[in-house]
Amino acid sequence: MSKLEQALELNTIIEEVSQLASFSLGKKRILALEPSYKPLVINRNLLYTKVDLRIIHKNFLCPFYGMKDLTLVFSQAKKGSLLSATDINDVKQFLLGIQAIVRFYDSLQEVKLEYISELFQSLIEYPKLIQHIDHCIDDYGAVLDTASMELKGIRLSLKKVDMEITQAVQRFIQTHKDSVVDAIVAYRNDRAVILVKSSDKNQFGGLSYGESASGQASYIEPAAVLHLNNRKQELLSKEKEEIERVLRQLSNEIATVSDSLLANLDTVSILDEIFAKALWGQKHDAVCADIQKGNDYILVKARHPLIDPKKVVANTYRIADGKKMLLITGPNTGGKTVSLKILGLFVLMSYCGIPVPAEEAHLPFFDQVFEDIGDDQSVISSLSSFSAHIQKQAYITNHATVNSLVLLDELGSGTDPKEGESLGIALLNHLREIGCITIVTTHFSRLKAYGKRHEDILLASVQFDMDKLMPTYRYIQGLTGQSNAINVAKRYGLPKEVIKYARFLMKQSDSEEDTLISKLEEQLNEVEANNLKLQEQLTALQKEKDELHKQKIQFQKEKDL
């Protein structure tokens, strides 16, 4: 996982998706996901997920029972190895699983299945192989008597000889009661033996198999039982040979279709990956992005997938109409970085074929995504926070193209504000010359002023509630925001005299334009608050209207009765 994917927390999303996979190979595929920057691959993967979302929304779920990673089993069969009965039973369960998936596909005729049909249709069934395995091996991995007439005959003979051994042992016990210590038959190396007094062990012929723990008794195989035990050993050896012959036959059958079975396994793991993505999308009320030519980047009511759904704020982002640079301003902890990460994360998710939590998503094709987010200072490499930022920015300026997406968080921070602002403006100027889509967050006034001077730069802010002195996390396009650092400092208990002097200094440095913007933001916040109240009232009125309608219908039914 690259630093980019970690910075945007794609790794966390992928881990969440992997938990929805049905078997290990599907999960392995998901955990290995990386964004593709090839248009054909991106569109194919998104179309797969879109169809699966459609299937899941119809309350259909692809069955993956019986699926497990049998790569090693199929590979061993291909090499001519003898498979165990358990392995062969696993193959049968896998083949039954393939049948179930094909039946599932056949039942989906009412769902439009373009694109993904090719995956289902590539699965090959082997009903005769299933029937043969079922005839030879049970669901617990034991070889059945029905596997061959020879095996059935051997096992009948084994039952017969076991009965003869039991009878011979019982006769011996009845005849030699005084010498027998325990009337229960014991077994040593699959041979029936009897526990007798050690002093009498040489009276009965046969063989001795050692003494008891006390040393007072010995296990013997009397002559009367010896030849029956020998007969049983011969039959057991024949049984083993016949079982091996049956397993060899089945292993050879599996070997002849091993390449096809490996292809089936790969296809099923792909389907598992796609359905896991769709399940994640359903869980997060997500959609598959529309990837198109051009530079328009539009997200409607986008929500960060890692924020509590009860607390997350949905925002709409629109970078279009020739704009290629978005400058987001506003208070600390107000959501600037969240907005920046959403715009980057949704690209990476879409390029992995994962749906994004939004009502609509329209993205361009990017050849690469670059980021300077967070603090990568390092004692080992002697990098300060500022040096780490500059190192990343140098890499971006040397590698970004007109088709790239660049994400810069708190541009110009980590050094003297004047130098930071100057470097920030110079960097933005360079990126504008390259022509890539750039998304920037900043507090710096000169950067805001720079954004206002250029028509190709889109200005936006995150809202701050001046009454509660808290951020609302609402993204507002077309307006720069204030940092509100002094108001926040007051909320957290900085002494009044410090706050008062800070306001005095602030007013001295404020331009007339800054004052107007501050007033405009206050008015906008008030309008937004009123809109929210109106929306709540409309929702409540609609609920009341629905309830009255239900009561009216019920009243009409009772009246008709």
C-alpha positions, 0 to 999 in steps of 0.5 A, a space after each residue: 500500500 503506497 503512502 498516497 493510499 494510506 494518506 487518503 485511508 484507502 487501505 482502511 476502505 479496502 480492509 472493510 470491503 475484504 471482510 465482506 468476501 465469502 472465501 479466502 481467495 476473494 479476500 486475498 484479491 481485494 486486499 491486493 487491490 490497487 487503483 488502475 489508471 487505465 480507462 478500459 480497466 477502470 470502466 470494466 471494473 465499475 461496470 461489474 460492480 454496478 451490475 452487482 449493485 443492481 442484483 443486490 438491490 433486487 435482494 439477490 445474493 450470489 451463493 459462494 458456499 463450498 468455495 475454498 482456495 483449492 489452487 494447491 489441490 488442482 495444481 497437485 492433480 495436474 502434476 499427477 499427484 495422488 489426492 486424498 479422499 478429503 481433497 477429492 471431497 473438497 473438489 466435489 463441494 467446489 463443483 457443487 458450488 459452481 453449479 449453484 452459481 450457474 443456477 443463480 445466474 440462470 435465475 437472474 433473467 429479470 436483471 440486466 446483466 450486461 458485462 458481468 454475464 461473461 464471467 458467469 458464462 465462462 464457468 464450466 460444470 462437471 456433473 459426471 465428475 460430481 456423480 463419480 465422486 459422490 459414488 465413491 466418497 461421502 461428505 466426510 471424506 471417507 471412501 464408500 463401499 460403492 466405490 468398487 465391487 472389489 472394495 465392497 467384497 473386501 469390506 464384507 470379508 473384513 466384517 466376517 473375519 472380525 466376527 470370527 475373531 470376536 467368537 474365537 476370543 470369547 471362546 478363549 476367555 470362556 475356556 481360560 477364565 482363571 488366566 484371563 485378567 480382563 474379558 475386554 478385547 484389546 488391540 495392538 497394531 490392529 491385532 486382537 489381544 487378550 490380557 492374561 496373568 504374566 505367569 500364564 502367558 507362555 501356556 497358550 502359544 501365539 505371540 506376546 505384546 508386552 506387559 500391563 502397567 503393573 507388570 502383573 499381566 501380559 497382552 497375548 495373541 493366542 494361537 487360536 486367534 493368530 491366523 484370524 488376525 493374519 487374515 485380517 491384516 491381509 484384507 486390510 492391506 488389500 483394502 488400502 490398495 483398492 482405496 488407493 486405486 479408487 483415489 488414483 482414478 479420481 485424481 486422474 479424472 480431476 487432473 484432466 480438467 485441472 486447468 479448467 478448474 483453476 480457471 473456474 476458481 479464478 473466475 469465482 474469486 473475481 465474482 466474490 471480489 465484485 459482490 463484496 464491493 457491491 455489498 459494501 456499496 449497499 451498506 454505505 448507500 453508494 453509487 458507481 462513479 461515471 468516469 468520462 473524458 474532460 475535466 469535470 469533477 462532480 460529487 453530489 451529496 458525498 459523504 466520507 465513508 469512515 465518519 459515523 453515518 449519524 454524524 457525517 455531513 453530506 456535501 456537493 462538490 463541483 469542479 467544472 466550467 473550465 475551473 482546474 483549481 479548487 482553493 478551500 479555506 475555513 477554520 481549523 477542524 472545520 472539514 477542509 482536510 475531510 473535503 480534500 480527502 473525499 475528493 482524492 479518496 473517491 478517485 482512488 476508490 473508483 479506480 479500484 472499482 469500489 462504489 462511493 457514498 454519494 448520490 451522483 459521482 462524475 470523475 475525469 480520467 487521471 493518469 496519477 494522483 499526487 498528495 501532500 497531506 499530513 506531516 512526514 517529518 522524520 528523525 531518521 532521515 533528518 526531515 523537518 515538517 517543512 522539509 518533508 512538505 517541500 520534498 513532496 512538492 518538488 516530486 509533484 512539480 517534476 512528475 505531474 501532467 495536465 491529466 494529473 490530480 494534485 492534493 495539497 493540504 495546508 499549503 505553505 505551512 511549517 515555515 515563516 508565513 510570508 515565505 510560506 505564502 510566497 512559496 505557495 503562490 509560486 507552486 500554484 502558479 506552476 501547477 496552473 501552467 501544467 494545467 492539472 486539476 489541483 485541490 488546495 486547503 489553506 489559511 493564508 490570506 495572500 493565497 485567498 487573494 491570489 485565488 480571487 484574482 484568477 478566474 480559473 481558480 474556484 474558491 470554497 470554504 467550510 462553514 463555521 457557526 459563530 453562535 456556537 463557535 463550532 464548525 458545521 463541516 458544511 462545504 460552501 462553494 464560491 466563498 472564502 472562509 475565515 479561520 476563526 482562530 480567535 473565536 475558537 481560542 475564546 471558546 477554549 478559555 484563553 484569557 479575555 485580555 488576550 482575546 481582546 488584544 488579538 481582536 484589536 491587532 486583527 482589526 488593524 490588519 483587516 482590509 475593507 475586503 476582509 471585513 465585507 467577506 466576514 459580514 457576508 459569511 455571517 449572513 450566509 451562515 444565518 441563511 443556511 441555519 434558517 434553511 435547515 429549520 425550514 427543511 426540518 419543519 417541511 419534514 415534520 409537516 410531511 410526516 403529519 400529512 402522511 399520518 392524516 392520510 393513513 387515518 383517513 383511509 382507515 376511517 373510510 374502511 371502517 365506514 364502508 363496513 
